[in-house]
Amino acid sequence: MIAYAIYNGFDGNSNLLTHRLRYISQKADMLLYRDKYIRDYQKYAKIFVREAKRFNFKKILIHQDIDLASFLNVDGVHLTSKQLQSIPTAKLFNLFTIASTHTLTEVKDAERLGADMITFSPIFDTPNKGEPKGVEVLREIVSRVNIPVIALGGILTEDDIEKCRLAGAEGFASIRYFNEATLK
């Protein structure tokens, strides 16, 4: 099962970043740098990517920014559901492309436009993300597409991961699962 860590925010503390990436690299295959609120995203993304490349991630991705992903020579880009029409552009840059989806229409659009994978969310309860879809809807989505589906949203435990696997997801993505502070 693909384990996809979402690194949400980097404040410039390189020592903390190294420590967290070392921890995450023991649990995750793929890594996404995402920060929706930082002012100098490019500056911090460059530092983040340089450090992340020291670890053994199969893929490192940048959130939303196709040009930056190409410039930083990362493996791919993770596009939002509002960016689905940009999938062909990302593919022109030879970027592995993941698209966020929340409905069957978005799922089918992402597949038709050439996404390599999709995330489908939220599966479980997660802050500020709306009503959870649940594993039965996840199972339905998986049965309707021919590209890998990565379950996202509220995945905190091994039990959550197993439920997603049993629903047919090829992987899971999470912020909190990969955060040492949330471990029990």
C-alpha positions as semicolon CSV with decimal commas, in nm:
position;residue;x (nm);y (nm);z (nm)
1;M;0,000;0,000;0,000
2;I;0,140;0,339;-0,102
3;A;0,204;0,568;0,195
4;Y;0,188;0,935;0,087
5;A;0,297;1,192;0,346
6;I;0,174;1,549;0,317
7;Y;0,417;1,790;0,480
8;N;0,204;2,086;0,566
9;G;0,417;2,390;0,631
10;F;0,786;2,457;0,687
11;D;0,895;2,752;0,898
12;G;1,259;2,760;0,790
13;N;1,389;2,555;1,085
14;S;1,621;2,320;0,895
15;N;1,709;2,111;1,201
16;L;1,344;2,038;1,273
17;L;1,284;1,970;0,902
18;T;1,568;1,715;0,891
19;H;1,439;1,545;1,203
20;R;1,081;1,526;1,073
21;L;1,183;1,407;0,726
22;R;1,398;1,133;0,878
23;Y;1,095;1,016;1,077
24;I;0,856;1,042;0,781
25;S;1,097;0,860;0,548
26;Q;1,069;0,551;0,767
27;K;0,692;0,539;0,707
28;A;0,623;0,701;0,368
29;D;0,695;0,615;0,005
30;M;0,595;0,952;-0,137
31;L;0,619;1,304;-0,001
32;L;0,429;1,623;-0,082
33;Y;0,539;1,971;0,018
34;R;0,231;2,185;0,071
35;D;0,193;2,522;0,237
36;K;-0,114;2,723;0,150
37;Y;-0,028;3,024;0,363
38;I;0,346;3,094;0,346
39;R;0,452;3,411;0,169
40;D;0,771;3,290;0,005
41;Y;0,664;2,942;-0,101
42;Q;0,936;2,910;-0,366
43;K;1,216;2,987;-0,120
44;Y;1,095;2,735;0,136
45;A;1,010;2,475;-0,128
46;K;1,368;2,489;-0,254
47;I;1,507;2,425;0,096
48;F;1,248;2,155;0,159
49;V;1,320;1,971;-0,166
50;R;1,696;1,987;-0,117
51;E;1,657;1,827;0,226
52;A;1,393;1,574;0,117
53;K;1,619;1,447;-0,160
54;R;1,862;1,328;0,109
55;F;1,609;1,063;0,207
56;N;1,479;0,759;0,023
57;F;1,137;0,876;-0,100
58;K;1,018;0,715;-0,423
59;K;0,854;1,041;-0,527
60;I;0,873;1,401;-0,407
61;L;0,596;1,635;-0,519
62;I;0,514;2,005;-0,500
63;H;0,162;2,127;-0,436
64;Q;-0,018;2,323;-0,710
65;D;0,279;2,485;-0,884
66;I;0,375;2,309;-1,208
67;D;0,650;2,557;-1,296
68;L;0,808;2,530;-0,953
69;A;0,792;2,150;-0,958
70;S;0,970;2,149;-1,292
71;F;1,226;2,410;-1,183
72;L;1,310;2,219;-0,864
73;N;1,337;1,895;-1,061
74;V;1,102;1,702;-0,836
75;D;0,913;1,396;-0,948
76;G;0,574;1,554;-0,969
77;V;0,298;1,791;-0,880
78;H;-0,021;1,749;-0,679
79;L;-0,299;1,957;-0,828
80;T;-0,615;2,069;-0,652
81;S;-0,962;1,979;-0,775
82;K;-0,984;2,334;-0,913
83;Q;-0,674;2,269;-1,128
84;L;-0,787;1,957;-1,313
85;Q;-0,765;2,134;-1,649
86;S;-0,391;2,182;-1,578
87;I;-0,320;1,807;-1,579
88;P;-0,220;1,803;-1,950
89;T;0,023;2,091;-1,886
90;A;0,185;1,904;-1,598
91;K;0,220;1,600;-1,821
92;L;0,394;1,816;-2,086
93;F;0,657;1,888;-1,820
94;N;0,691;1,510;-1,765
95;L;0,567;1,547;-1,409
96;F;0,404;1,262;-1,222
97;T;0,062;1,412;-1,161
98;I;-0,174;1,353;-0,873
99;A;-0,510;1,530;-0,865
100;S;-0,727;1,593;-0,562
101;T;-1,086;1,480;-0,612
102;H;-1,403;1,483;-0,404
103;T;-1,674;1,369;-0,647
104;L;-1,716;1,102;-0,912
105;T;-1,724;1,374;-1,180
106;E;-1,385;1,508;-1,065
107;V;-1,247;1,153;-1,050
108;K;-1,354;1,079;-1,407
109;D;-1,226;1,420;-1,530
110;A;-0,886;1,365;-1,367
111;E;-0,856;1,022;-1,527
112;R;-0,966;1,150;-1,871
113;L;-0,718;1,439;-1,854
114;G;-0,426;1,204;-1,781
115;A;-0,362;1,213;-1,404
116;D;-0,131;0,935;-1,288
117;M;-0,315;0,903;-0,956
118;I;-0,593;1,071;-0,767
119;T;-0,657;1,139;-0,404
120;F;-1,018;1,101;-0,300
121;S;-1,132;1,276;0,016
122;P;-1,232;1,310;0,288
123;I;-1,273;0,945;0,377
124;F;-1,294;0,995;0,754
125;D;-1,367;1,298;0,970
126;T;-1,100;1,563;0,929
127;P;-1,094;1,929;1,039
128;N;-1,256;2,177;0,799
129;K;-1,303;1,929;0,513
130;G;-1,676;1,866;0,520
131;E;-1,878;1,550;0,563
132;P;-1,668;1,231;0,540
133;K;-1,732;1,016;0,231
134;G;-1,666;0,687;0,408
135;V;-1,514;0,363;0,286
136;E;-1,820;0,249;0,090
137;V;-1,804;0,557;-0,133
138;L;-1,427;0,502;-0,162
139;R;-1,496;0,143;-0,276
140;E;-1,740;0,275;-0,541
141;I;-1,487;0,532;-0,668
142;V;-1,212;0,268;-0,693
143;S;-1,443;0,048;-0,899
144;R;-1,513;0,329;-1,147
145;V;-1,158;0,425;-1,251
146;N;-0,850;0,260;-1,398
147;I;-0,590;0,475;-1,221
148;P;-0,470;0,436;-0,862
149;V;-0,687;0,592;-0,594
150;I;-0,520;0,725;-0,282
151;A;-0,753;0,761;0,018
152;L;-0,717;1,092;0,202
153;G;-0,876;1,256;0,500
154;G;-0,877;1,163;0,866
155;I;-0,647;0,864;0,828
156;L;-0,476;0,836;1,165
157;T;-0,438;0,468;1,251
158;E;-0,338;0,134;1,107
159;D;-0,706;0,037;1,130
160;D;-0,801;0,336;0,911
161;I;-0,536;0,232;0,658
162;E;-0,662;-0,126;0,654
163;K;-1,022;-0,010;0,594
164;C;-0,900;0,190;0,293
165;R;-0,700;-0,105;0,162
166;L;-1,000;-0,333;0,192
167;A;-1,206;-0,077;-0,002
168;G;-0,956;-0,111;-0,288
169;A;-0,745;0,204;-0,243
170;E;-0,389;0,158;-0,366
171;G;-0,262;0,388;-0,098
172;F;-0,338;0,648;0,162
173;A;-0,229;1,006;0,219
174;S;-0,218;1,190;0,547
175;I;-0,070;1,480;0,735
176;R;-0,142;1,372;1,091
177;Y;-0,055;1,003;1,052
178;F;0,304;1,102;0,971
179;N;0,332;1,350;1,258
180;E;0,525;1,209;1,554
181;A;0,332;1,430;1,795
182;T;0,002;1,262;1,710
183;L;0,124;0,909;1,780
184;K;-0,035;0,738;2,076
